[in-house]
Each structure stands twice: as structure tokens, then as C-alpha cells.
Amino acid sequence: MTQSMIKQVDGYSDPAFQAVERVFRSQLQKTAGGGAVCVYHRGRKVVDLWGGVRDDRGNPWQQDTLSVSFSTTKGVTATLLHQLVAEGKVNYDTPVSHYWPEFAENGKASITVRDLLTHRAGLYGMRSLKLSFEDLLDWDRTCTALAAAPSNREKAPYSVYHALTYGWLVGEVIRRAGGDSITNQLQEKISLPLGLDGCHIGVPDSEHHRVAMLLMGRPVDEPPRSAGKKPSLRKKIAGNLRSGLITLNKHGLAPDFSPFEDAVTVRDFHPRKLVTAEGLRAAMPAVNGTFTARSLARMYAALANGGELDGVRILDANMLPVISAQQVDTLDRALFSPMRWRLGYHQPYVLTRRRPRQAFGHFGFGGSGAWADPTRNLSIALTVNAGSGTPWGDMRILKLGAAALSGANSLR
């Protein structure tokens, strides 16, 4: 690789966490696009790096670049819900219909908020809703369709990943109980108090210029490929899932990929629509959160530090053991992976011999991810605009997480 081909990296890393910088620099040279990584330890920002390119014209990733981060959004959405629980406005074991009466339709009166957070509501299917991507831009239309839908709970008590529906299901409880849109509540209850430089579910027009282009999937205006060409992004993901059959064999499971395909199939959808003006304005609280790594790491730093950072409390300390406690022990029936679901989060995958047992967060398709480890007072976040892999990310966040753990362990 010539010097002219090397992607620039800006920012800094604390000496104890320079392994994170080495890993990040190496990853940027091997992958398309750009990204940012940020780490907090004991309430202090110890890594803040960004680099690579933000679009297909080669414009550099800037310090304030925002990136659509897919399912990493779910962890932010969950945090807002937990704030409402702490305020006494929501109870995990109360039926969803208490807050959202229309939800009781079609035999769903017994489904609880906890069921939504742990992917056990049986409402994972998007295909059966018959909604297009343009329909998803309309919050009320989508929530009305979900309220009228029947639950498919035949796999209960197992979790079945609610890849897209999670956002509107949990988000509508937040809207009803909190009395305002999730877009506004995120700004008022997390972003502004913590002084975050970019944390949105529904991006104001004034910030659209900061958003990185997604360098995955075909361009919005490119005609669909004819038969015999490269497989669709959805089929690639399904292929990656099938490659995990060795895990299934160990658990004696016959693979059924239909729940996953049901969960992610939306008419007229492809990733780059999320970065159109319409896609950015809409709130899709499971998939289109738009963040800087710095903002994600700072939010999770507060959670790692007992719910408070720099004198700002976003969650009661006694809530932390509750939200981080494992709720599901079995393989998820859509992802065929032991996600170890907490209340809206999963236990992070880390490329080390042992996972941090008390850690919690959420990874996203394409490679982004963020998590907190209260036992080490550590948080990490990665945002990217190019990648593939699985619905819960790829190896980049696993390697960076391992490097961050190593740095924190060296200071214990």
C-alpha cells in the first residue's frame, strides 16, 4: 500500500489504550469507507479517533460526522424506556395495552413491555404487515399496522429477533408514556443533558450535511439488478447466517431461516434510502439512529458509571443491575446465536476468551456497535459507513472491544 492510499486518522488515544488505535488504523486500511471509535474509562474519554472517507467522492470523515448505525439504535431506544421506568411512568411487567390500548387487538392483551424488550412478543414479522419503505416513514401508519397484527408466539419462551418492529413497538410505548415523540425525548432526556455532539433518531434538516453516505447496497437511483447478477443484500445476510450451521448442530437445532427473512423483508427497501432526506427525518427506532461514536460512548459511559457522568444523571444507579440482568438463556430463533438478551440490550461479543459478563449494549448491521461494562467503568462505540457481515455487526467491533478491555484491565 502506497502512502497516497493510506487513509488519514485523526484524534488521540491514551497511552494505556493505544492498542485500540492500532486496531482501528489497521481496520480502516482494510475496509471501505470510514468511521470513528471512542472509549471512555472511569468517566474519562481515553480514545477519540476518526478517519477514512465519508462518501463515494472520497471526502474525509470529519470530527463531527454522523453515521446511520442500524440496530445500534436499539440500545439508545431501550435507555429512553428505562428512564420512563425510573420515573414511574412504565413498568416492565405491565401489558403494553395499558399504555397503548389499541395494541390489545387480535389477542395481544397479555404481551408485556418486558416481552418487547426481550424479543418475545411474537411480532417480529415485517413481511406480513405489507408495508413499503415509504409507509415506514409514517409513524402512525406503522404503529396502526402493528397494533392490528396478530402475535406469532409459537416459539415462546424463546426470543425471535424483532429486527425492525422493535423500534415502533418500544418507541410507541415511549411516546404514549412520555407524552412526546421519541425524537424529542431523546434530545431532552439524553442528548442535551449529556452535551452529546450527535445523537438522533430523526435527524433535523440542519444536521443532514453531517451525515456520512452509506457505502453499502446499490445507489438509490440505480435500477434493480436483473436475474443472474450478484445476490441482494438480504440474501447475503441469510447466507452468512447459514454459515453458522456448526453452532446449530452443537445445539441439535434444525435451521429455519423464515423468521429472520420475515423480520427484515420490507418492500422497496435498501440501505441507502436511510440517508435520503426523508429517511433521515423519520424516526425508525430500531434501525436509523444517527450518531457520532463520541455520543454513543458518552451515553454508555454514564451507564457504566452508575447512571451519571460529569454531574449529570440520566438513570438511577439502582436501575443498572436491573437493565443489565440476562433475561433469555437460549439461542435466538431468528439469529441462531446466544444473544443473552438483557432488557433491550444484548451481551457484547468481544474477541477474547471471556466476554465481560456484566456488559450490555447493542451492535448493528454493517459494523457499528456500542456497549458499557459497569465492572470496569468502561464504554466503547464504533460508527462506520461501510461493511457487511451479520445483522449484529462484524469482527471490527469485536476486535476493538477486546483492545479496550485489555487497556482497562492493565489499569486495574
Summary of the structure (lengths in Angstrom):
residues: 412
radius of gyration: 19.9
end to end distance: 38.1
largest distance: 62.8
contacts: 1468
relative contact order: 0.19
helix: 40%
strand: 15%
